[in-house]
Amino acid sequence: MHDFLEQAAEPVRSIEPYQPGKPVDELAREWGIRRENIVKLASNENPLGPSPMALQALTETLKHIARYPDGDSFLLKQALADHYQMFPQQVTVGNGSNDLLVLMAEAFLSPGFSAIFSQYAFMVYKSAVAATGARGIEVPAAGWGHDLEIMTTFICPQTRLIFLANPNNPTGTYFSHDDLKRFMEKVPETVIVILDEAYVEYVEEADFPNSIALMKRFSNLVIVRTFSKIFGLAGCRVGYCLSDSSIARVINRIRQSFNVNSLAQSAAKAALKDETFLTKSRNINQAGKIQLANGLERLGKSFIPSAGNFICMNVGFDVMPLYQKLLRRGVIVRPLVNYCMPHHLRISIGLPDENSRFLSALEASLNE
Ligand SMILES: *Cc1c(COP(=O)(O)O)cnc(C)c1O
């Protein structure tokens, strides 16, 4: 049999496929564990499920599913523009924010150019850059977080994009408003900074950046957010970016005409307004973060302080055997070996009983 990897475009050959959290059904199939007995804390999803308002919008939209979606996502973009007091021309929506990260790379990079991101930052940046044939420059982290000061020193005339994740996934670290402002002041205005804020709605830290205000001052700052995390719509695939309208126009040249389906558009628009659901989600997350932190401390395990809806724990030894033992107990978390963090596990914060299930499975596995 011929292996078509040889025929793959040059940059594609070096890219490792993304490793998502193990799906519940897969674990159920492989280990014969009943679905109801499986706890998945592996993909930073909202443990409450979707907002009831989004569900209602989905049901209504299903009736019209024979029609193509609005290729311009008019109503969703208008709702986002109103929400942030911007023009709809500054809003671009994508098939998940992942779509927008890839589109930004495709739109602004080609061989001979470079993009900068941090060590331990969200893996999609590296693969999105590599697929274009441009050079990806990975800057050493400070501790487990971005070293913004050092990152500016890697900017060269070929640099087109800088990717930042705040809070960062998988580490949960964040940088402050003042840090970001100082950084933006140093970045040339022709270099686009893509600020990925997938977890921003969870953040409680008072010095966290007001990125919207900074975007209004720095036209090269692009904010990327998603409906996959606190809004509970990961399966719908919808995210958005807020940018200068000239950047939005460039993305619009290459995005697929119907990149966001009609269910996603209507669910996202409804979820955006569901303040009750957002508050409840935030409260559950805060309580769960304390529950997990206390549990880990009791077991003598250290972790990286997190500003998001997950905790990155240092196991202190090779994590894969422990990951397997947890799977056998029906608990799915995320090992971070592919982030070159072979001693770390990332645990999404779940409902109180899911967090307890994880902690007792962890204790039993450690004592095995
Ligand atoms: C989960 C995540 C995303 C986005 O995912 P989509 O589902 O594609 O919107 C983007 N960036 C970071 C840092 C994430 O953790």
PDBQT file of the ligand as one rigid body, heavy atoms in Angstrom, charges set to zero:
ROOT
HETATM    1  C1  LIG A 401     -10.521  25.723  23.591  1.00  0.00    +0.000 C 
HETATM    2  C2  LIG A 401      -9.621  26.787  23.058  1.00  0.00    +0.000 A 
HETATM    3  C3  LIG A 401      -9.877  27.438  21.862  1.00  0.00    +0.000 A 
HETATM    4  C4  LIG A 401     -10.995  27.155  21.022  1.00  0.00    +0.000 C 
HETATM    5  O1  LIG A 401     -11.668  26.445  20.578  1.00  0.00    +0.000 OA
HETATM    6  P1  LIG A 401     -12.874  26.468  19.571  1.00  0.00    +0.000 P 
HETATM    7  O2  LIG A 401     -13.730  25.402  20.082  1.00  0.00    +0.000 OA
HETATM    8  O3  LIG A 401     -12.276  26.202  18.243  1.00  0.00    +0.000 OA
HETATM    9  O4  LIG A 401     -13.486  27.835  19.638  1.00  0.00    +0.000 OA
HETATM   10  C5  LIG A 401      -9.043  28.429  21.431  1.00  0.00    +0.000 A 
HETATM   11  N1  LIG A 401      -7.991  28.789  22.150  1.00  0.00    +0.000 NA
HETATM   12  C6  LIG A 401      -7.714  28.220  23.313  1.00  0.00    +0.000 A 
HETATM   13  C7  LIG A 401      -6.552  28.696  24.079  1.00  0.00    +0.000 C 
HETATM   14  C8  LIG A 401      -8.510  27.189  23.790  1.00  0.00    +0.000 A 
HETATM   15  O5  LIG A 401      -8.207  26.602  24.927  1.00  0.00    +0.000 OA
ENDROOT
TORSDOF 0
